[in-house]
Amino acid sequence: MKVESIKNNLNTPGAIPPKKKYRANFTSSRFNPADYISEIKMENEIKDFMPSAVKGMKRLCDNMGETQNIIINALGTGLVAPIFIKWNPLSKTDEDTRTYSAWRQPVSAVLAVVTQVGVTIPFNKMIENRANSGFYDAKYNKTLFQDDKFITKQLKQIYPYASKKQIEEMTKNKMAEQYQNLIHMIQDNKVIMSKEDGSPLPLDDKKFKELVENVIQKKIDFENGELTKCKEITIPRKLKRGEYYRTHKQEALNIFNDLNNKLEKTSNPQSIKSEVKRLKKQYKNGDKELIAIFNDILGRRGNDDAELKIALKDKLSGILRDIDYHTGFSSTEEWKKGIIKYEIDSRINPLNEAITHLKEMKKMIAENQTVGQIEDYLDEIVTQQNEHRLFKFKLSKEVAAELQKVVKNNLKAHKQITGLIVSFLMLPISCSLLNWCYPRFMDAVFPNLSNKKHPKEIKSLVNQANNQTEVKS
């Protein structure tokens, strides 16, 4: 690709029409490039602290598919197969022959990795470069969310004298800019990718609508799952926990007030966990709900003693509040109604309301309204209530993430199919290399087992047999 076309691709990702006017409140309310840049910085910082083994596993994960299959098969061929060949109790061949055959497997495995992976990985890189540059159609096109490595390479071609730090900063700004442009397009229902020559490649309207509808439907399914969980798990669990507090009020107060007081006085929160473990053994034949509470406390974690102490304090304070709340009702019937009413008001009604709004949003997409209009509708609802369930739900961002996920999965499938074809075509080459390399390898490393020695040994045995025959006669 020429530098001019690269510059084109960088300056106008997705071939956005320059006359397009975006919504004025976008930057202030829906997107802050600094947020996206901070995510990039955090990712780089995490990479810096990764152990070498973790980095290796990540690289292997990034090349999941045919490459991984080749490596796993090679490990099986090189490490496991020789054991069964060498020590096969059913084989009638001599030990030297079995050993000779066994060593063929590791050599074969090494050649398979060198030949097949050596070709598969470059093919995968070629596919990624083509996806980033716009060689493919919309199904595999990444011009609206190009990889940082691809952008860095382009910028180095355009600005050959820029420092490493400048290139890194420009890459981050470019990634934030292309993300912002993608969000604008989604809000206007006009997602326009780029072809390799810089010409526009619009995403089909029908596919775009299906994409948005799928995102909304996933959110509806999640909220329905939370609703079911609340009715079938949360409420029965709270009633069960509350029943223990009501029937064992004094026992619960004694145990958890004592733990809370000890926590206040100690600088070693691990000692509280040890105390909870002791209590768990002491009350092992008691109420099962008390054991469950102990397990909840033991499940609290912290990166250091200070964080652990805060976590334990929060849990114990919550337990004491629950004891006070559940035992504050005058009768069991009133208590049950109160718990159910609280859950309906605090969880079930907000969930039902969120599902209703999501269904309305899905209907708006079917009526050809834009994602931006749907977000305006959602903004009006959210601003009317504090802590609305859909307060953090940004449809355009969710659609952007889903679009990237779909393209990534399509490319992964494409790489796997290509890898299989390449591996199949490489088999004759691998076999020819093995037949050429293996005898030479054995001659150099294990001359006693090499098949070059066998003819001399056979000749010696034949001569020996002939001499014995002559003596007898």
C-alpha positions in Angstrom: 0.0 0.0 0.0 1.3 3.5 -0.9 1.9 6.1 1.8 -0.7 8.3 0.2 -3.4 5.7 0.6 -2.3 5.0 4.2 -2.6 8.7 5.0 -6.1 8.6 3.4 -7.0 5.7 5.6 -5.7 7.4 8.8 -7.3 10.7 8.2 -10.7 9.5 7.1 -11.4 6.1 8.8 -14.5 4.5 7.3 -14.7 7.2 4.6 -16.9 9.5 6.8 -18.4 12.3 4.7 -16.7 15.5 5.8 -20.0 17.5 5.8 -21.5 15.2 8.4 -22.7 17.1 11.5 -22.5 15.1 14.7 -24.7 15.6 17.8 -23.4 18.5 19.8 -23.7 16.8 23.2 -21.8 13.7 22.2 -18.4 14.5 23.6 -19.7 15.8 26.9 -22.2 13.2 27.7 -21.4 10.0 25.9 -17.7 9.8 25.0 -14.5 11.1 26.4 -11.4 10.2 24.4 -9.3 10.4 27.5 -11.3 7.5 29.0 -10.4 5.3 26.0 -6.8 6.4 26.1 -6.6 5.5 29.8 -7.8 2.0 28.9 -5.0 1.6 26.4 -2.5 2.8 28.9 -3.7 0.3 31.5 -3.4 -2.5 29.0 0.2 -1.6 28.3 1.0 -1.3 32.0 -0.4 -4.7 32.6 1.7 -6.2 29.8 4.8 -4.7 31.3 4.2 -6.6 34.6 3.3 -9.9 33.0 5.7 -12.8 33.7 7.3 -14.4 30.7 5.2 -17.5 31.0 2.0 -15.5 31.0 3.2 -13.5 28.0 3.9 -16.7 26.2 0.4 -18.1 27.0 -1.1 -14.8 25.8 0.8 -15.0 22.5 -0.4 -18.6 22.1 -4.0 -17.5 23.0 -3.8 -14.7 20.4 -2.9 -17.3 17.7 -5.7 -19.7 18.8 -6.9 -22.0 16.1 -4.8 -24.0 13.7 -1.5 -22.9 15.2 -2.6 -24.1 18.6 -3.8 -27.4 17.1 -0.4 -27.9 15.4 1.5 -27.3 18.6 -0.7 -29.6 20.7 -0.4 -32.3 18.0 3.3 -31.8 17.9 3.6 -32.2 21.7 1.6 -35.4 21.5 3.7 -36.7 18.6 7.0 -35.7 20.1 6.5 -36.6 23.8 3.7 -39.2 24.1 3.9 -41.4 21.0 7.6 -42.3 21.5 6.8 -43.8 24.9 4.2 -46.2 23.4 6.4 -47.1 20.5 9.5 -47.8 22.6 7.8 -49.8 25.3 5.0 -51.5 23.3 4.5 -55.0 24.8 2.7 -56.2 21.7 5.5 -55.4 19.3 7.5 -58.3 18.0 10.4 -56.2 16.7 13.7 -55.9 18.5 14.5 -53.1 20.9 16.8 -51.2 18.6 14.2 -51.1 15.9 11.6 -49.8 18.3 14.0 -47.1 19.6 14.8 -46.1 16.0 11.1 -45.7 15.2 10.4 -43.9 18.5 13.0 -41.2 17.7 11.3 -40.5 14.4 8.3 -39.0 16.3 10.1 -36.0 18.0 11.9 -35.2 14.7 8.6 -35.3 12.9 7.0 -33.0 15.5 9.8 -30.4 15.2 9.5 -30.4 11.5 5.7 -30.1 11.7 6.0 -27.0 13.9 8.7 -25.4 11.8 7.0 -26.0 8.5 3.3 -25.6 9.3 3.5 -22.9 12.1 6.2 -21.1 10.1 3.7 -20.7 7.3 0.4 -20.5 9.3 1.5 -17.5 11.5 2.6 -15.4 8.5 -0.8 -16.2 6.8 -2.6 -15.1 10.0 -0.6 -11.8 10.0 -1.4 -11.3 6.3 -5.1 -11.8 7.0 -5.0 -9.3 9.9 -3.2 -6.7 7.7 -5.8 -7.2 5.0 -8.6 -6.8 7.5 -7.1 -3.6 8.9 -6.3 -2.1 5.4 -9.8 -2.8 4.0 -8.9 -5.6 1.6 -12.0 -7.7 2.7 -15.7 -7.0 2.6 -17.7 -5.8 5.6 -17.7 -9.2 7.2 -14.0 -9.1 7.8 -13.3 -5.4 7.6 -11.5 -3.7 10.6 -11.0 -0.2 9.1 -13.2 1.4 11.8 -11.3 -0.2 14.6 -7.7 -0.8 13.4 -5.2 -2.5 15.7 -2.7 -0.4 17.5 0.2 -2.3 15.9 -1.2 -1.6 12.4 -1.7 2.1 13.1 1.8 2.4 14.6 3.3 0.8 11.4 1.4 3.3 9.2 2.4 6.3 11.3 6.0 5.3 11.1 5.8 5.3 7.3 4.1 8.7 7.3 6.4 10.2 10.1 9.7 8.4 9.7 11.5 11.0 11.9 9.1 10.9 14.8 10.3 9.6 18.1 9.0 6.4 19.7 7.1 8.4 22.3 5.5 10.6 19.7 4.4 7.6 17.7 2.9 6.0 20.8 1.0 9.2 21.6 -0.3 9.6 18.0 -1.4 5.9 18.0 -3.4 6.4 21.2 -5.0 9.6 19.8 -5.8 7.8 16.5 -7.4 4.9 18.3 -9.5 7.3 20.4 -10.5 9.2 17.3 -11.5 6.2 15.3 -13.5 4.9 18.2 -15.3 8.3 18.4 -16.0 8.2 14.7 -17.4 4.7 15.0 -19.8 5.8 17.8 -21.0 8.8 15.7 -21.7 6.5 12.7 -23.6 4.0 14.9 -25.7 6.9 16.4 -26.6 7.9 12.8 -27.3 4.4 11.7 -24.7 4.8 8.9 -21.7 2.6 9.5 -19.3 3.2 6.6 -16.1 1.1 6.5 -13.3 1.7 3.9 -11.9 -0.4 1.1 -8.2 -0.7 0.5 -8.3 2.1 -2.0 -10.0 4.4 0.4 -13.5 4.2 -1.2 -16.5 3.8 1.2 -17.9 0.4 2.1 -21.3 0.8 3.8 -22.6 -1.8 6.2 -25.9 -3.1 4.9 -28.9 -1.5 6.7 -30.5 -4.8 7.4 -27.4 -6.2 9.0 -27.0 -3.1 11.0 -30.5 -3.3 12.4 -30.0 -7.0 13.2 -26.8 -6.1 15.0 -28.6 -3.4 17.2 -31.6 -5.6 17.8 -29.2 -8.5 19.0 -27.5 -6.1 21.4 -30.8 -5.0 22.9 -32.1 -8.5 23.0 -29.0 -9.7 24.9 -29.7 -6.9 27.5 -33.3 -8.0 27.7 -32.2 -11.6 28.3 -29.8 -10.5 31.0 -32.5 -8.5 32.8 -34.9 -11.3 32.5 -32.3 -13.6 34.0 -31.8 -11.2 36.9 -35.5 -11.1 37.4 -35.8 -14.9 37.6 -32.8 -15.0 39.9 -34.4 -12.4 42.2 -37.7 -14.3 42.4 -36.3 -17.9 42.6 -33.0 -17.4 44.4 -32.6 -14.0 46.1 -36.0 -13.7 47.9 -35.9 -17.4 49.2 -32.3 -16.9 50.3 -33.1 -13.7 52.2 -36.1 -15.3 53.8 -34.0 -18.2 54.9 -31.2 -16.0 56.2 -33.8 -13.8 58.0 -35.4 -16.8 59.6 -32.1 -17.7 61.2 -31.7 -14.1 62.5 -35.2 -14.1 63.9 -35.0 -17.5 65.6 -31.3 -17.1 66.8 -31.2 -13.4 67.4 -29.1 -13.4 70.6 -26.8 -16.1 69.4 -26.1 -14.1 66.2 -25.7 -10.8 68.0 -23.2 -12.4 70.5 -21.1 -14.0 67.7 -21.0 -11.1 65.2 -20.7 -8.3 67.8 -17.8 -10.1 69.3 -16.1 -10.6 65.9 -16.7 -6.9 65.0 -15.2 -5.7 68.3 -12.1 -8.0 67.8 -11.7 -6.6 64.3 -11.8 -3.0 65.6 -8.9 -3.7 68.0 -6.6 -5.8 65.7 -4.2 -4.8 63.0 -4.1 -8.4 61.7 -7.4 -9.1 60.0 -6.2 -12.7 59.2 -6.7 -13.4 62.9 -10.4 -12.7 62.5 -10.5 -15.3 59.6 -8.8 -17.8 61.9 -11.4 -17.0 64.6 -14.2 -17.6 62.1 -12.7 -20.9 61.1 -12.6 -21.9 64.8 -16.3 -20.9 65.2 -17.2 -22.8 62.1 -15.8 -26.0 63.7 -17.5 -25.1 67.0 -20.9 -24.7 65.4 -20.5 -27.5 62.8 -23.6 -29.2 64.2 -25.6 -26.0 64.5 -27.8 -24.2 62.1 -26.6 -24.6 58.5 -27.4 -20.9 57.8 -24.8 -19.9 60.4 -22.2 -22.0 58.6 -23.2 -20.3 55.3 -22.6 -16.8 57.0 -19.2 -17.9 58.2 -18.4 -19.0 54.6 -19.5 -15.6 53.4 -17.0 -13.9 55.8 -14.2 -16.3 54.8 -14.8 -15.4 51.2 -13.8 -11.8 51.7 -10.5 -10.8 50.1 -8.1 -7.9 50.1 -4.7 -7.2 48.4 -3.3 -6.3 51.8 -4.2 -6.2 55.5 -5.8 -2.8 55.2 -8.1 -3.8 52.3 -9.0 -7.1 54.0 -9.9 -5.3 57.2 -12.2 -2.9 55.3 -13.8 -5.9 53.5 -14.4 -7.8 56.7 -15.7 -4.6 58.4 -18.1 -4.0 55.6 -19.4 -7.6 55.8 -19.8 -7.7 59.6 -21.5 -4.3 59.6 -23.9 -5.6 57.0 -24.7 -8.7 59.0 -25.4 -6.7 62.1 -27.7 -4.4 60.1 -29.5 -7.4 58.7 -30.0 -8.8 62.2 -31.5 -5.5 63.3 -33.7 -5.3 60.2 -35.1 -8.8 60.2 -35.8 -8.9 63.9 -37.6 -5.5 63.8 -40.9 -6.9 62.6 -43.7 -7.6 65.1 -44.7 -11.0 63.5 -43.5 -13.6 61.1 -46.2 -12.8 58.7 -45.4 -9.1 58.7 -41.7 -9.9 58.3 -42.3 -12.0 55.2 -44.5 -9.4 53.6 -41.9 -6.7 54.4 -39.0 -8.7 52.8 -41.0 -9.4 49.7 -42.2 -5.8 49.4 -38.7 -4.5 49.8 -37.4 -6.8 47.0 -40.3 -5.9 44.7 -39.7 -2.2 45.3 -35.9 -2.3 45.1 -35.3 -5.0 42.5 -38.3 -6.5 40.7 -40.0 -3.3 39.7 -36.8 -1.6 38.4 -36.1 -4.8 36.5 -39.6 -4.9 34.9 -39.3 -1.2 34.1 -35.9 -1.7 32.4 -37.2 -4.6 30.3 -40.2 -2.5 29.2 -37.9 0.3 28.1 -35.6 -2.1 26.3 -38.5 -3.6 24.4 -39.5 -0.1 23.4 -36.0 0.6 22.2 -36.1 -2.6 20.1 -39.4 -1.4 18.6 -37.9 2.0 17.7 -35.2 0.2 15.7 -37.8 -1.7 13.8 -39.5 1.7 13.0 -36.2 2.9 11.5 -35.3 5.3 14.3 -31.6 6.0 14.8 -29.5 4.8 17.7 -28.9 8.4 18.6 -32.7 9.0 18.9 -33.0 5.9 21.0 -30.2 7.1 23.3 -32.0 10.5 23.6 -35.2 8.5 24.6 -33.1 6.6 27.2 -31.5 9.8 28.5 -34.9 11.3 29.3 -35.9 8.2 31.2 -32.7 7.9 33.2 -32.5 11.6 34.2 -36.0 11.3 35.8 -34.8 8.7 38.3 -31.7 8.3 40.4 -29.8 5.0 40.0 -31.9 3.8 37.1 -30.9 0.2 36.0 -30.2 1.5 32.5 -28.1 4.5 33.7 -24.8 3.0 32.5 -26.3 1.3 29.4 -25.0 3.2 26.3 -26.4 1.5 23.2 -23.9 3.0 20.7 -21.0 1.7 22.8 -22.6 -1.8 23.2 -23.2 -1.9 19.4 -19.6 -0.9 18.7 -18.3 -3.7 21.0 -20.6 -6.2 19.3 -19.6 -5.2 15.8 -15.9 -5.6 16.8 -16.7 -9.0 18.3 -18.5 -10.2 15.2 -15.7 -9.2 12.9 -13.1 -10.7 15.2 -15.0 -14.1 15.3 -15.4 -14.0 11.5 -11.7 -13.4 11.1 -10.9 -16.2 13.6 -13.0 -18.7 11.5 -11.3 -17.5 8.3 -7.9 -18.0 9.9 -8.8 -21.5 11.0 -10.1 -22.5 7.5 -7.0 -21.0 5.9 -4.7 -22.7 8.4 -6.2 -26.1 7.7 -5.8 -25.6 3.9 -2.2 -24.4 4.4 -1.4 -27.3 6.8 -2.8 -29.8 4.3 -0.7 -28.4 1.5 2.4 -28.5 3.6 2.0 -32.2 4.4 3.9 -33.4 1.3 6.7 -30.9 2.0 6.9 -32.0 5.7 7.0 -35.7 4.7 9.8 -35.1 2.2 11.8 -33.1 4.7 11.3 -35.9 7.3 12.5 -38.6 4.9 15.6 -36.5 4.1 16.4 -35.2 7.6 15.7 -38.3 9.7 18.4 -40.7 8.5 21.0 -37.9 8.7 19.9 -36.9 12.2 20.2 -40.5 13.3 23.6 -40.9 11.7 24.9 -37.8 13.5 23.3 -38.4 16.9 22.7 -42.1 17.3 25.1 -43.8 14.9 24.6 -47.2 16.6 20.9 -47.1 15.7 21.3 -45.7 12.3 20.1 -47.8 9.4 23.4 -47.2 7.7 25.0 -49.5 10.2 22.4 -52.3 9.7 23.7 -53.6 6.4 27.3 -54.1 7.9 25.8 -55.9 10.9 23.7 -58.1 8.7 26.7 -59.0 6.5 28.7 -59.9 9.6 26.0 -62.1 10.9 25.7 -63.9 7.5 29.5 -64.5 7.4 29.4 -65.8 10.9 26.6 -68.2 10.1 28.4 -69.5 7.0 31.6 -70.1 9.0 29.7 -72.1 11.6 28.1 -74.2 8.8 31.5 -75.0 7.2 32.9 -76.2 10.6 30.0 -78.6 11.1 30.2 -80.1 7.7 
